[in-house]
Amino acid sequence: MSIYWTLQSVPELSSLTRRQQKRVHELCYRRHFLFARATARSVASLLAYIFTVASVVLLGNGVLAFLGSPNYWSTIIFALIGGSVGSFVASRIAIPALRPFYHEFIDGKTQD
């Protein structure tokens, strides 16, 4: 299994602009992954997202507890950072499953 670190490295999306790549990926991700029937890959993606957010929050607050005292705002900031990183990880897990569906969105839905 290949890991595509950027949308530009996905062969089906490489000829599109960044904006179009993001739009095609988001539309396809929602329709064929998030709101579709659960599969092993989609469950793994969700678990990776949850684990990443929890890890960032726990590690960040652990470091702050060691250095001083964590507070409510630090937990929110670490949750936002973890959510961003978790979203990236979940998306990378989903890309191999989405590649067959990208053409459907490229043909009809990338006009700006």
Sine and cosine of phi, psi and omega as CSV:
sin_phi,cos_phi,sin_psi,cos_psi,sin_omega,cos_omega
0.00,0.00,0.77,-0.64,0.05,-1.00
-1.00,0.07,0.56,-0.83,0.10,-1.00
-0.96,-0.29,0.84,-0.54,0.01,-1.00
-0.99,-0.16,0.95,-0.32,-0.09,-1.00
-0.97,0.24,-0.43,0.90,0.05,-1.00
-0.73,-0.68,0.35,-0.94,0.06,-1.00
-0.93,0.37,-0.45,0.89,0.03,-1.00
-0.90,0.43,-0.48,0.88,-0.03,-1.00
-0.99,0.14,-0.12,0.99,0.07,-1.00
-0.98,0.17,0.87,-0.50,-0.09,-1.00
-0.81,0.59,-0.64,0.77,-0.03,-1.00
-0.92,0.39,-0.42,0.91,-0.07,-1.00
-0.97,-0.24,-0.10,0.99,-0.14,-0.99
-0.90,0.44,-0.43,0.90,-0.04,-1.00
-1.00,0.07,-0.09,1.00,-0.03,-1.00
-1.00,-0.05,0.30,-0.95,0.11,-0.99
-0.95,0.30,0.27,-0.96,0.01,-1.00
-0.84,0.55,-0.68,0.73,-0.02,-1.00
-0.89,0.46,-0.69,0.72,0.02,-1.00
-0.92,0.39,-0.65,0.76,0.03,-1.00
-0.86,0.52,-0.74,0.68,-0.02,-1.00
-0.89,0.45,-0.68,0.73,-0.03,-1.00
-0.91,0.42,-0.73,0.69,0.02,-1.00
-0.88,0.48,-0.71,0.70,-0.02,-1.00
-0.89,0.46,-0.72,0.69,-0.01,-1.00
-0.88,0.48,-0.72,0.69,0.01,-1.00
-0.88,0.47,-0.72,0.70,-0.02,-1.00
-0.92,0.38,-0.65,0.76,0.00,-1.00
-0.87,0.49,-0.69,0.72,0.00,-1.00
-0.92,0.38,-0.74,0.67,-0.10,-0.99
-0.96,0.29,-0.69,0.72,-0.14,-0.99
-0.98,-0.22,0.03,1.00,-0.03,-1.00
-0.73,-0.68,-0.85,0.53,-0.06,-1.00
-0.94,0.33,-0.70,0.72,-0.09,-1.00
-0.96,-0.27,0.33,0.94,0.04,-1.00
-0.98,-0.20,0.08,-1.00,0.04,-1.00
-0.85,0.52,0.63,-0.77,-0.04,-1.00
-0.91,0.41,0.69,-0.72,0.09,-1.00
-0.80,-0.60,0.15,-0.99,0.03,-1.00
-0.87,0.49,-0.63,0.78,-0.01,-1.00
-0.93,0.38,-0.64,0.77,-0.01,-1.00
-0.94,0.34,-0.58,0.81,0.06,-1.00
-0.92,0.38,-0.67,0.74,0.05,-1.00
-0.88,0.47,-0.63,0.78,0.03,-1.00
-0.89,0.45,-0.72,0.69,0.02,-1.00
-0.89,0.45,-0.69,0.72,0.02,-1.00
-0.90,0.43,-0.62,0.79,0.06,-1.00
-0.89,0.45,-0.65,0.76,0.04,-1.00
-0.88,0.47,-0.77,0.64,-0.02,-1.00
-0.89,0.46,-0.70,0.71,0.01,-1.00
-0.89,0.46,-0.65,0.76,0.00,-1.00
-0.91,0.42,-0.72,0.69,0.02,-1.00
-0.88,0.48,-0.74,0.67,-0.02,-1.00
-0.88,0.47,-0.65,0.76,0.00,-1.00
-0.90,0.44,-0.71,0.70,-0.01,-1.00
-0.90,0.44,-0.69,0.73,0.01,-1.00
-0.90,0.44,-0.74,0.67,-0.03,-1.00
-0.91,0.41,-0.70,0.71,0.01,-1.00
-0.92,0.39,-0.69,0.73,0.01,-1.00
-0.89,0.46,-0.73,0.68,0.03,-1.00
-0.93,0.36,-0.51,0.86,0.07,-1.00
-0.90,0.44,-0.69,0.72,0.04,-1.00
-0.90,0.43,-0.69,0.72,0.03,-1.00
-0.90,0.43,-0.58,0.81,0.04,-1.00
-0.91,0.41,-0.59,0.81,0.03,-1.00
-0.94,0.35,-0.63,0.78,-0.04,-1.00
-1.00,0.08,-0.46,0.89,-0.08,-1.00
-0.22,-0.98,-0.88,-0.48,0.07,-1.00
-0.61,-0.79,0.81,-0.59,0.06,-1.00
-0.94,0.34,0.46,-0.89,0.04,-1.00
-0.74,-0.67,-0.03,-1.00,-0.05,-1.00
-0.85,0.53,-0.69,0.72,-0.06,-1.00
-0.93,0.37,-0.59,0.80,0.03,-1.00
-0.90,0.43,-0.60,0.80,0.04,-1.00
-0.89,0.45,-0.66,0.75,0.03,-1.00
-0.90,0.43,-0.70,0.72,0.00,-1.00
-0.89,0.46,-0.71,0.70,0.02,-1.00
-0.91,0.42,-0.56,0.83,0.05,-1.00
-0.92,0.40,-0.63,0.78,0.04,-1.00
-0.92,0.40,-0.68,0.73,0.05,-1.00
-0.89,0.45,-0.71,0.70,0.02,-1.00
-0.89,0.46,-0.61,0.80,0.04,-1.00
-0.90,0.44,-0.64,0.76,0.03,-1.00
-0.91,0.41,-0.73,0.69,0.00,-1.00
-0.92,0.40,-0.67,0.74,0.01,-1.00
-0.89,0.45,-0.61,0.79,0.05,-1.00
-0.90,0.44,-0.66,0.75,0.05,-1.00
-0.88,0.47,-0.74,0.67,-0.02,-1.00
-0.88,0.47,-0.72,0.69,0.00,-1.00
-0.88,0.47,-0.63,0.77,0.01,-1.00
-0.91,0.42,-0.65,0.76,0.01,-1.00
-0.91,0.41,-0.55,0.83,0.06,-1.00
-0.93,0.37,-0.56,0.83,-0.07,-1.00
-0.98,0.20,-0.47,0.88,-0.14,-0.99
-0.81,0.59,-0.74,0.67,0.00,-1.00
-0.85,0.52,-0.56,0.83,0.03,-1.00
-0.97,0.25,-0.41,0.91,-0.05,-1.00
-1.00,0.01,-0.34,0.94,-0.08,-1.00
-0.78,0.63,-0.67,0.75,0.02,-1.00
-0.91,0.42,-0.36,0.93,-0.06,-1.00
-0.99,-0.11,-0.19,0.98,-0.05,-1.00
-0.86,0.51,-0.61,0.79,-0.05,-1.00
-0.87,0.49,-0.58,0.82,0.04,-1.00
-0.85,0.53,-0.64,0.77,-0.03,-1.00
-1.00,0.09,-0.52,0.85,0.01,-1.00
-0.92,0.39,-0.67,0.74,-0.06,-1.00
-0.90,0.43,-0.58,0.81,-0.14,-0.99
-0.83,-0.56,-0.15,0.99,-0.19,-0.98
-0.77,-0.64,0.32,0.95,-0.03,-1.00
-0.97,-0.23,0.02,1.00,0.00,-1.00
-0.93,0.38,0.75,-0.67,-0.03,-1.00
-1.00,0.00,0.00,0.00,0.00,0.00
